[in-house]
Amino acid sequence: MAIALRLSRGGAKKRPYYRIVAADSRSPRDGKYLEQIGTYNPLLAKDDEKRVQLNEDRARHWLSVGAQPSDRVARFLDNAGIRERAARNNPKKGEPGDAAKERAEEKAAKAAEAEEAAKAAQAEAASADAAPSEGEAADTPATDTADEGAAVENAETADEAAASAE
């Protein structure tokens, strides 16, 4: 018969309370067990000494006769110094999924495009600063024609205003 050290749930709905039991591995979780060796109350604070209560002598006995602890009970035994628990490592657990990787790539591409656009705007602003100043720009023919056109429009508007006033 394979013996398991595991939790057996009790307590009301949404108010769990567990017994740490030695049970036949084939029996149901909350079913028949061989011996209760402790309790676990997850509602208490993590630093509370009554959160996990364990009869160390009985736990050692069941381990000596070949009982296999569940993951959670193995943690309790490790914290109590009864049995060393090997550390687990799943390097893929923290790795993002395919869709998240695609979103990250798209975001990086958009950031790179925005950075290039900012550099181009900076370069354009620098080239505009290198262009002739306002006094020199008035001497250019393109500016002269623009100023003349504005002066003609202003004169026509003034003539129309005077004519309508008469």
C-alpha positions as CSV (number, residue, x, y, z in Angstrom):
1,M,0.0,0.0,0.0
2,A,1.4,3.4,-1.0
3,I,1.2,6.0,1.7
4,A,0.9,9.7,1.0
5,L,1.4,12.6,3.4
6,R,-1.1,15.1,2.1
7,L,-3.7,17.7,3.0
8,S,-7.3,16.9,3.7
9,R,-9.7,19.8,3.3
10,G,-12.2,20.8,6.0
11,G,-13.9,24.0,7.0
12,A,-16.8,25.9,5.5
13,K,-17.1,27.3,2.0
14,K,-14.5,30.0,1.4
15,R,-13.0,29.3,4.8
16,P,-10.5,26.4,4.2
17,Y,-8.9,24.5,7.0
18,Y,-6.7,21.5,6.3
19,R,-5.5,18.4,8.2
20,I,-2.1,17.1,7.3
21,V,-2.7,13.3,7.1
22,A,-1.0,10.1,6.3
23,A,-3.4,8.3,3.9
24,D,-3.5,5.5,1.3
25,S,-2.7,7.2,-2.0
26,R,-5.8,5.6,-3.6
27,S,-8.3,7.0,-1.1
28,P,-10.1,10.3,-1.9
29,R,-8.7,13.6,-0.7
30,D,-11.2,14.2,2.1
31,G,-11.9,10.5,2.6
32,K,-10.5,7.9,5.0
33,Y,-6.9,8.4,6.3
34,L,-4.6,6.4,8.5
35,E,-3.5,9.2,10.9
36,Q,-3.7,12.9,11.3
37,I,-0.2,14.4,11.9
38,G,-0.9,18.1,11.8
39,T,-3.1,21.0,10.7
40,Y,-2.8,23.9,8.3
41,N,-4.9,27.1,8.5
42,P,-4.2,29.3,5.4
43,L,-6.4,32.1,6.8
44,L,-3.8,32.9,9.5
45,A,-0.9,35.3,8.9
46,K,2.2,33.7,7.4
47,D,4.3,34.5,10.4
48,D,1.7,33.0,12.8
49,E,3.0,29.9,14.6
50,K,-0.5,28.3,14.6
51,R,-0.7,28.5,10.7
52,V,1.1,25.1,10.4
53,Q,1.1,22.7,13.3
54,L,3.0,19.4,12.7
55,N,3.7,16.4,14.9
56,E,7.3,16.0,13.9
57,D,7.8,12.5,15.5
58,R,4.8,11.0,13.5
59,A,5.9,12.8,10.3
60,R,9.4,11.2,10.7
61,H,7.8,7.8,11.3
62,W,5.7,8.0,8.2
63,L,8.6,9.2,6.1
64,S,10.7,6.3,7.5
65,V,8.2,3.7,6.3
66,G,8.1,5.2,2.8
67,A,5.3,7.8,2.8
68,Q,5.6,10.3,-0.1
69,P,4.7,13.9,0.8
70,S,2.7,16.1,-1.6
71,D,4.3,19.3,-2.8
72,R,2.7,21.5,-0.2
73,V,3.4,19.1,2.7
74,A,7.0,18.8,1.5
75,R,7.3,22.5,1.9
76,F,6.0,22.3,5.5
77,L,8.4,19.5,6.2
78,D,11.3,21.5,4.8
79,N,10.4,24.6,6.9
80,A,10.2,22.4,10.0
81,G,13.6,20.9,9.2
82,I,12.3,17.3,8.9
83,R,13.1,16.7,5.3
84,E,15.1,18.6,2.7
85,R,13.1,19.7,-0.3
86,A,14.9,20.1,-3.6
87,A,14.5,23.5,-5.2
88,R,12.6,23.5,-8.4
89,N,13.3,25.7,-11.4
90,N,11.1,26.2,-14.5
91,P,12.9,28.7,-16.7
92,K,10.0,28.8,-19.2
93,K,7.5,29.8,-16.6
94,G,8.4,33.5,-16.7
95,E,8.9,33.6,-20.5
96,P,6.1,35.5,-22.4
97,G,3.9,33.7,-24.9
98,D,4.0,34.0,-28.7
99,A,1.4,36.8,-28.9
100,A,3.2,38.8,-26.2
101,K,6.5,38.5,-28.1
102,E,4.8,39.7,-31.3
103,R,3.4,42.7,-29.5
104,A,6.8,43.5,-28.0
105,E,8.4,43.3,-31.4
106,E,5.8,45.7,-32.9
107,K,6.2,48.1,-30.0
108,A,10.0,48.1,-30.5
109,A,9.5,48.7,-34.3
110,K,7.2,51.6,-33.6
111,A,9.7,53.0,-31.1
112,A,12.5,52.7,-33.7
113,E,10.4,54.5,-36.3
114,A,9.5,57.3,-33.9
115,E,13.2,57.7,-33.0
116,E,14.2,57.9,-36.6
117,A,11.4,60.5,-37.3
118,A,12.7,62.5,-34.3
119,K,16.2,62.4,-35.7
120,A,15.0,63.5,-39.1
121,A,13.0,66.4,-37.6
122,Q,16.1,67.4,-35.6
123,A,18.3,67.2,-38.8
124,E,15.7,69.3,-40.6
125,A,15.6,71.9,-37.9
126,A,19.4,72.0,-37.9
127,S,19.4,72.6,-41.7
128,A,16.8,75.3,-41.3
129,D,19.0,77.0,-38.7
130,A,21.8,76.9,-41.3
131,A,19.6,78.7,-43.9
132,P,19.9,82.5,-44.3
133,S,18.6,84.7,-41.6
134,E,15.6,87.1,-42.0
135,G,17.6,90.1,-43.2
136,E,19.3,88.0,-45.9
137,A,16.0,86.4,-46.8
138,A,14.4,89.8,-47.7
139,D,17.0,90.1,-50.4
140,T,15.9,87.0,-52.2
141,P,13.5,87.3,-55.1
142,A,11.0,84.8,-53.8
143,T,10.4,86.8,-50.7
144,D,10.2,90.1,-52.6
145,T,7.4,88.8,-54.8
146,A,5.5,87.5,-51.8
147,D,5.8,90.8,-50.1
148,E,4.7,92.7,-53.2
149,G,1.7,90.5,-53.6
150,A,0.7,91.2,-50.0
151,A,1.2,94.9,-50.4
152,V,-1.1,94.9,-53.5
153,E,-3.8,93.0,-51.7
154,N,-3.6,95.5,-48.8
155,A,-3.9,98.5,-51.2
156,E,-6.9,96.9,-53.0
157,T,-8.6,96.3,-49.7
158,A,-8.0,99.8,-48.6
159,D,-9.4,101.2,-51.9
160,E,-12.5,99.0,-51.6
161,A,-13.0,100.2,-47.9
162,A,-12.7,103.8,-49.0
163,A,-15.1,103.3,-51.9
164,S,-17.7,101.7,-49.7
165,A,-17.4,104.5,-47.2
166,E,-18.3,107.2,-49.8
